[in-house]
Amino acid sequence: MKDLLFLAHRIPYPPNKGDKIRSFNMLKHLSTQFRVHLGCFVDDPRDWQYQKDVAAYCESLCLLPLHPGRARVKSLTGLLGSQPLTLPYYRNRRMQQWVNTTLARGVDRALVFSAAMTQYLPANLQQLHTVIDFCDVDSDKWRQYATGHRFPMNWIYAREARTLLAFERRQAAASDAAVFVTEQEARLFRELAPESAARVHAIDNGVDTRYFSPEQVYPNPYPATGTRLVFVGAMDYWANVDAVVWFANQVFPAVRAAQADAEFVIVGARPTPEVTRLARLDGVVVTGAVPDVRPYLAHANLAVAPLRIARGVQNKVLEAMAMGCPVVATPQALDGLRDCPQLNWRVAEQADDLSNLCLAVLKGEDRDGQGARGRDCVLSHYSWSEHMARLIGLLNERVQNEPA
C-alpha cells in the first residue's frame, strides 16, 4: 500500500451531517487502498469519544481541538490583509508541524477535504500529487449569504466571497485534480476558474442503502397518532435554520389549518435559539439531537426540504429517498441531483405552492409511489463504492502515468 495524507477541516465521525457523511465514506474506502495519515479538527467536544472509531481506519492520526468562538475571533485577523477569513479560522501551528513531519517521511500524495486545509501543504506542490475535494463552490455560498443580510454582514460576506474565490482558484491551479460534489458545482467552478477547467471533476455523494432501508423495522419515535412532516439536518447550519424558520412561519400554517393533526418535526443536533423558539408555534416540534434519524423518516408521512440557499446534493434528500419517504422540496434543495425520469418530483419555490404540494401528498398518501421510486433512483445512481472508485483513480493517476 502507498501512503496518503488526508486533511479534513472536521473529524469525519460520526457520519451524521453532510460533510462528515462524505469525508467518512472517503476515509472508509481510501483505507482499503492506502495507508491513511489523517489530520483534522474536533470542533464539538462530544466528538472526542469517536477517536478510536476514526483511528481504526488510519495509519496515523492527528486530532486537534478547534474552539469555534475563539476561531471566529482569530478569523478577523484576515481583515488586516486580503486573505479570506476562512484561513485564519483553521490555522494551527501544531497541525502545520504534524503535516510537515508526515510529508518528510516520504508521503507523496494528498487528499484535502475543503479548500481551507490546503494552507497546510507546501507552496510548491510539484513533488506532491494533490487532489482537493472542494465539495461545493464555497465562495459562491458566501455570495448568496451577502444578498440575504444587511450591513455590515453583507459587506463581510461579499468580501469573503471575493477573497475566497481568489484562493480557490490559486489552489485548484496548483493541484492535480479539483473535485466537486455535483456536475453543476463543477460547471460553475469551470466558469469561475477557466484556467483550471481541465482538472475539475464531479464525484457525487452516495447513500448507505443497507443502513437507510425501509425494509427494516424501526420503533415509532412519535408519541401519538398524527400526520408528520419531518426535516432532518444540522440545526446550527445557517441554510438549514433559514429553511425551517421560513417553512414553520410561511408554509406550515396553511398545512396545519387544512390538516389539524399535522406536525412539523425538526430533527437535528445543536438547534440555534431561533430554531428552538419555533417549538412555541402550534404543531411545531424541535427534537434536538437524536441517536438515529431513520425512525423519524420511517414513520413520517412526508420529508420536506425547503432550502432557499443550498450548495450541492443534499444528503437529507438522498436519505429520505433511500428510506422510501416522499419528498417535497424547493428547487434549490434538488439542485445537483441526478435526473431520474421515473420520479415525479414535488417541487415549488413559493410558500403557497409548497403548502399545497404538502397537502396533496398527505391526502394522497403517496398513491403514485414516489417514495418507492425515490429509493430506486438512489439505488441506481448513488453508490458510494462506485463514486469512491473514481476518487481513488484520481489519487493514483499521476503514479500510473509515471515510468516504471
C-alpha positions as CSV (number, residue, x, y, z in Angstrom):
1,M,0.0,0.0,0.0
2,K,1.0,3.6,-0.7
3,D,0.8,6.4,1.9
4,L,-1.8,9.1,1.7
5,L,-2.0,12.4,3.6
6,F,-5.7,13.1,4.2
7,L,-6.6,16.6,5.6
8,A,-10.1,17.5,6.7
9,H,-11.5,20.5,8.5
10,R,-13.6,18.4,10.8
11,I,-13.3,14.9,12.3
12,P,-15.2,12.6,9.8
13,Y,-17.2,10.9,12.5
14,P,-20.0,10.3,13.3
15,P,-21.4,10.5,9.8
16,N,-24.4,12.5,10.9
17,K,-24.2,15.6,8.8
18,G,-23.4,16.5,5.2
19,D,-19.6,17.0,5.3
20,K,-19.0,14.2,7.7
21,I,-21.0,11.7,5.7
22,R,-18.8,12.5,2.6
23,S,-15.5,12.6,4.5
24,F,-16.2,9.4,6.4
25,N,-17.1,7.4,3.3
26,M,-13.9,8.7,1.7
27,L,-11.9,7.6,4.7
28,K,-13.5,4.2,4.8
29,H,-12.9,3.5,1.1
30,L,-9.4,5.0,1.0
31,S,-8.3,2.9,3.9
32,T,-8.7,-0.2,1.7
33,Q,-6.2,1.2,-0.8
34,F,-3.8,3.4,1.1
35,R,-2.1,3.8,4.5
36,V,-4.0,6.9,5.5
37,H,-2.4,9.7,7.6
38,L,-5.4,11.8,8.8
39,G,-5.2,15.3,10.2
40,C,-8.4,17.1,11.2
41,F,-10.0,19.3,13.9
42,V,-12.6,18.5,16.5
43,D,-15.0,21.4,16.9
44,D,-17.6,19.6,19.0
45,P,-16.3,18.2,22.4
46,R,-18.7,15.3,22.2
47,D,-16.8,14.0,19.1
48,W,-13.7,13.1,21.1
49,Q,-15.4,9.9,22.1
50,Y,-15.1,8.7,18.5
51,Q,-11.3,8.9,18.3
52,K,-10.9,5.1,18.3
53,D,-13.6,4.7,15.6
54,V,-11.6,7.0,13.3
55,A,-8.2,5.6,14.3
56,A,-9.3,2.2,13.1
57,Y,-9.1,3.4,9.5
58,C,-5.8,5.3,9.9
59,E,-2.0,4.6,9.8
60,S,-1.5,7.7,11.9
61,L,-4.0,10.3,13.2
62,C,-3.7,13.9,14.3
63,L,-6.8,15.3,16.0
64,L,-6.7,18.8,17.4
65,P,-9.3,20.8,19.2
66,L,-10.9,23.8,17.5
67,H,-13.0,26.2,19.6
68,P,-15.5,27.9,17.3
69,G,-15.8,31.0,19.4
70,R,-12.0,31.6,19.5
71,A,-11.7,30.6,15.9
72,R,-14.2,33.3,14.9
73,V,-12.2,35.9,16.7
74,K,-9.0,34.7,15.2
75,S,-10.5,34.8,11.7
76,L,-10.9,38.5,12.0
77,T,-7.2,38.9,11.5
78,G,-7.9,38.2,7.9
79,L,-9.4,41.7,7.6
80,L,-5.9,43.1,8.0
81,G,-4.9,41.8,4.6
82,S,-6.5,40.4,1.5
83,Q,-6.9,36.8,2.7
84,P,-10.3,35.1,3.3
85,L,-11.4,34.9,6.9
86,T,-11.7,31.1,6.5
87,L,-7.9,30.6,6.5
88,P,-7.1,32.0,10.0
89,Y,-10.2,30.3,11.3
90,Y,-8.5,26.9,10.6
91,R,-4.9,28.0,11.0
92,N,-3.0,26.0,13.7
93,R,0.7,25.7,14.3
94,R,0.5,22.2,15.7
95,M,-1.3,21.0,12.6
96,Q,1.3,22.5,10.4
97,Q,4.1,20.8,12.3
98,W,2.3,17.4,12.0
99,V,1.8,17.8,8.3
100,N,5.5,18.8,7.8
101,T,6.6,15.8,9.8
102,T,4.3,13.4,7.9
103,L,5.4,14.6,4.5
104,A,9.0,14.4,5.5
105,R,8.6,10.7,5.9
106,G,8.1,10.4,2.1
107,V,4.3,10.6,1.7
108,D,3.9,11.7,-1.9
109,R,0.2,12.2,-2.4
110,A,-2.5,14.1,-0.5
111,L,-6.3,14.4,-0.5
112,V,-7.5,17.7,1.0
113,F,-11.2,17.9,2.1
114,S,-12.2,21.7,1.9
115,A,-10.1,24.5,0.4
116,A,-9.1,25.9,3.8
117,M,-7.0,22.8,4.7
118,T,-4.8,23.3,1.6
119,Q,-3.0,26.1,3.5
120,Y,-1.0,23.3,5.3
121,L,0.5,21.9,2.0
122,P,3.9,23.2,0.8
123,A,3.8,26.1,-1.6
124,N,5.5,24.0,-4.3
125,L,3.2,21.0,-5.0
126,Q,5.4,19.6,-7.7
127,Q,6.5,16.6,-5.6
128,L,3.1,16.0,-4.0
129,H,0.3,14.5,-6.0
130,T,-2.7,16.5,-4.7
131,V,-6.4,16.1,-5.1
132,I,-8.6,18.8,-3.5
133,D,-12.2,18.0,-2.7
134,F,-13.8,21.4,-2.6
135,C,-17.3,19.8,-2.2
136,D,-19.1,23.0,-3.1
137,V,-18.1,26.3,-4.5
138,D,-17.9,27.9,-1.0
139,S,-17.1,31.3,-2.4
140,D,-20.5,31.4,-4.2
141,K,-22.2,30.3,-1.0
142,W,-20.8,33.4,0.7
143,R,-22.0,35.5,-2.2
144,Q,-25.5,34.2,-1.7
145,Y,-25.3,34.9,2.0
146,A,-24.4,38.5,1.2
147,T,-27.6,39.0,-0.7
148,G,-29.7,37.9,2.3
149,H,-28.1,40.1,5.0
150,R,-27.8,43.8,5.9
151,F,-24.7,45.9,6.6
152,P,-22.2,45.1,8.0
153,M,-22.6,41.4,7.4
154,N,-23.4,41.7,3.7
155,W,-20.1,43.5,3.3
156,I,-18.2,40.9,5.2
157,Y,-19.8,38.0,3.3
158,A,-19.2,39.8,-0.1
159,R,-15.6,40.2,0.9
160,E,-15.3,36.6,1.8
161,A,-16.8,35.5,-1.5
162,R,-14.3,37.6,-3.4
163,T,-11.2,36.7,-1.4
164,L,-12.1,33.0,-1.1
165,L,-12.7,32.6,-4.8
166,A,-9.2,34.0,-5.5
167,F,-7.8,31.5,-3.0
168,E,-9.8,28.6,-4.5
169,R,-8.6,29.5,-8.0
170,R,-4.9,29.5,-6.9
171,Q,-5.2,26.2,-5.1
172,A,-7.1,24.5,-7.9
173,A,-4.5,25.7,-10.4
174,A,-1.7,24.2,-8.2
175,S,-3.4,20.8,-7.7
176,D,-3.6,17.7,-9.9
177,A,-7.4,17.5,-9.6
178,A,-10.2,19.6,-8.1
179,V,-13.3,17.7,-7.1
180,F,-16.9,18.9,-6.6
181,V,-19.9,17.1,-5.3
182,T,-22.1,17.6,-8.4
183,E,-21.6,18.4,-12.1
184,Q,-23.5,21.7,-11.6
185,E,-20.9,22.8,-9.0
186,A,-18.1,21.6,-11.2
187,R,-19.5,23.5,-14.1
188,L,-19.9,26.7,-12.0
189,F,-16.2,26.4,-10.9
190,R,-15.1,25.9,-14.5
191,E,-16.8,29.1,-15.4
192,L,-15.3,31.0,-12.4
193,A,-11.8,29.4,-12.8
194,P,-11.4,28.7,-16.6
195,E,-7.6,28.2,-16.2
196,S,-8.3,25.0,-14.2
197,A,-11.3,23.7,-16.2
198,A,-9.4,20.6,-17.5
199,R,-8.6,19.3,-13.9
200,V,-12.1,19.9,-12.5
201,H,-14.2,16.7,-11.8
202,A,-17.6,15.9,-10.3
203,I,-17.9,13.0,-7.8
204,D,-21.4,12.5,-6.4
205,N,-22.3,11.7,-2.8
206,G,-23.7,8.3,-2.0
207,V,-26.0,6.6,0.4
208,D,-25.6,3.5,2.5
209,T,-28.8,1.9,1.3
210,R,-28.4,-1.1,3.6
211,Y,-28.4,1.3,6.6
212,F,-31.1,3.6,5.2
213,S,-33.6,0.9,4.3
214,P,-37.4,0.9,4.6
215,E,-37.3,-2.9,4.9
216,Q,-36.0,-2.7,8.5
217,V,-38.3,-2.3,11.5
218,Y,-37.9,1.0,13.4
219,P,-39.6,2.0,16.7
220,N,-42.0,4.8,16.3
221,P,-40.4,7.9,17.9
222,Y,-43.6,10.0,17.7
223,P,-45.7,9.9,20.9
224,A,-49.2,9.7,19.4
225,T,-51.1,9.3,16.2
226,G,-50.9,12.2,13.8
227,T,-49.5,13.4,10.4
228,R,-45.8,14.2,10.4
229,L,-43.8,16.4,8.1
230,V,-40.1,16.0,9.0
231,F,-37.0,18.0,8.3
232,V,-33.6,16.4,9.1
233,G,-30.4,18.3,9.3
234,A,-27.7,20.0,11.4
235,M,-29.6,22.8,13.1
236,D,-26.7,25.1,13.6
237,Y,-26.1,25.5,9.9
238,W,-27.4,28.8,8.6
239,A,-29.1,27.4,5.4
240,N,-31.0,24.8,7.5
241,V,-32.0,27.4,10.1
242,D,-33.3,29.7,7.3
243,A,-35.2,26.8,5.8
244,V,-37.1,25.6,8.9
245,V,-37.8,29.2,10.1
246,W,-39.3,30.1,6.7
247,F,-41.3,26.8,6.5
248,A,-42.6,27.0,10.0
249,N,-43.8,30.6,9.6
250,Q,-44.8,30.8,6.0
251,V,-45.7,27.3,4.7
252,F,-46.8,25.1,7.6
253,P,-49.6,27.3,9.0
254,A,-51.7,26.6,5.8
255,V,-50.9,22.9,6.1
256,R,-52.0,22.9,9.8
257,A,-55.2,24.8,9.0
258,A,-56.2,22.2,6.5
259,Q,-55.0,19.2,8.4
260,A,-55.4,19.7,12.2
261,D,-53.3,16.7,13.3
262,A,-50.3,17.8,11.2
263,E,-47.0,18.3,13.0
264,F,-43.7,19.8,11.6
265,V,-40.9,17.9,13.3
266,I,-37.4,19.4,13.1
267,V,-34.8,16.7,13.8
268,G,-31.2,17.7,14.2
269,A,-28.4,18.5,16.6
270,R,-27.4,21.9,18.0
271,P,-30.6,23.9,17.3
272,T,-30.0,27.6,17.5
273,P,-32.2,29.8,19.7
274,E,-34.0,30.8,16.6
275,V,-34.9,27.2,15.9
276,T,-35.7,26.4,19.5
277,R,-38.2,29.2,19.6
278,L,-40.2,27.6,16.7
279,A,-41.4,25.0,19.2
280,R,-43.7,27.7,20.6
281,L,-45.7,27.5,17.3
282,D,-48.8,25.3,17.1
283,G,-47.8,21.9,15.7
284,V,-44.0,22.5,15.5
285,V,-41.7,20.1,17.4
286,V,-37.9,20.6,17.8
287,T,-36.2,17.4,18.9
288,G,-32.6,18.4,19.1
289,A,-30.0,15.6,18.7
290,V,-31.4,12.1,18.3
291,P,-29.4,8.8,18.3
292,D,-30.9,7.7,15.0
293,V,-32.8,9.7,12.3
294,R,-34.1,6.7,10.5
295,P,-37.2,6.1,12.7
296,Y,-38.2,9.7,12.2
297,L,-38.1,9.2,8.4
298,A,-39.7,5.7,8.5
299,H,-42.7,6.9,10.5
300,A,-43.1,10.3,8.8
301,N,-45.8,10.9,6.2
302,L,-43.5,13.3,4.3
303,A,-40.0,14.7,4.3
304,V,-39.6,18.4,3.5
305,A,-36.5,20.2,2.2
306,P,-37.5,23.8,1.9
307,L,-34.0,25.2,1.5
308,R,-33.7,28.6,-0.1
309,I,-29.8,28.6,-0.1
310,A,-28.2,25.3,-1.0
311,R,-25.0,24.1,-2.4
312,G,-24.5,20.6,-3.9
313,V,-26.5,17.5,-3.3
314,Q,-28.5,17.5,0.0
315,N,-27.8,14.3,1.9
316,K,-31.1,14.9,3.8
317,V,-32.9,14.4,0.5
318,L,-31.0,11.3,-0.6
319,E,-31.5,9.7,2.8
320,A,-35.3,10.4,2.8
321,M,-35.4,8.9,-0.8
322,A,-33.4,5.8,0.4
323,M,-35.9,5.3,3.2
324,G,-38.8,5.4,0.7
325,C,-40.2,8.6,2.2
326,P,-42.0,11.0,-0.2
327,V,-40.2,14.4,-0.5
328,V,-41.5,17.9,-1.1
329,A,-38.7,20.4,-1.8
330,T,-37.7,23.7,-3.2
331,P,-35.7,23.8,-6.4
332,Q,-32.5,24.7,-4.5
333,A,-32.7,21.5,-2.4
334,L,-32.8,19.4,-5.6
335,D,-30.0,21.2,-7.4
336,G,-27.4,18.7,-8.4
337,L,-29.5,15.5,-8.1
338,R,-29.2,13.1,-11.0
339,D,-32.1,13.1,-13.4
340,C,-34.5,10.2,-12.6
341,P,-37.2,10.4,-15.3
342,Q,-39.5,8.0,-13.4
343,L,-39.5,10.3,-10.4
344,N,-42.4,12.8,-10.2
345,W,-40.8,15.5,-8.1
346,R,-43.0,17.7,-5.9
347,V,-41.1,20.9,-6.1
348,A,-42.1,24.5,-5.6
349,E,-40.5,27.8,-4.6
350,Q,-43.3,29.9,-3.2
351,A,-44.9,29.3,0.2
352,D,-48.4,28.8,-1.1
353,D,-47.4,26.4,-3.8
354,L,-45.3,24.4,-1.3
355,S,-48.1,24.1,1.3
356,N,-50.5,22.9,-1.5
357,L,-47.9,20.3,-2.6
358,C,-47.5,19.1,1.0
359,L,-51.3,18.7,1.4
360,A,-51.6,16.9,-1.9
361,V,-49.1,14.3,-0.8
362,L,-50.6,14.0,2.7
363,K,-54.1,13.5,1.3
364,G,-53.0,11.1,-1.5
365,E,-50.7,9.1,0.9
366,D,-48.2,8.8,-1.9
367,R,-50.5,6.8,-4.1
368,D,-48.3,7.2,-7.2
369,G,-45.4,5.6,-5.4
370,Q,-42.9,8.5,-5.3
371,G,-41.3,7.1,-2.2
372,A,-40.5,3.7,-3.8
373,R,-39.3,5.4,-7.0
374,G,-37.1,7.7,-4.9
375,R,-35.3,4.6,-3.4
376,D,-34.9,3.1,-6.9
377,C,-33.2,6.3,-8.0
378,V,-30.8,6.2,-5.1
379,L,-30.0,2.5,-5.8
380,S,-29.3,3.3,-9.4
381,H,-27.2,6.4,-9.1
382,Y,-25.8,6.9,-5.6
383,S,-23.4,4.1,-4.8
384,W,-20.5,5.1,-2.5
385,S,-18.4,2.3,-3.9
386,E,-18.7,3.5,-7.5
387,H,-18.1,7.1,-6.7
388,M,-15.1,6.4,-4.4
389,A,-13.5,4.2,-7.1
390,R,-13.3,7.4,-9.2
391,L,-11.7,9.3,-6.4
392,I,-9.1,6.5,-5.9
393,G,-8.4,6.6,-9.6
394,L,-7.6,10.4,-9.4
395,L,-5.3,9.8,-6.5
396,N,-3.4,7.1,-8.5
397,E,-3.5,8.8,-11.8
398,R,-0.1,10.5,-11.8
399,V,1.6,7.4,-10.3
400,Q,0.1,5.2,-13.1
401,N,1.4,7.6,-15.7
402,E,4.9,7.7,-14.4
403,P,7.6,5.5,-16.0
404,A,8.4,2.3,-14.0
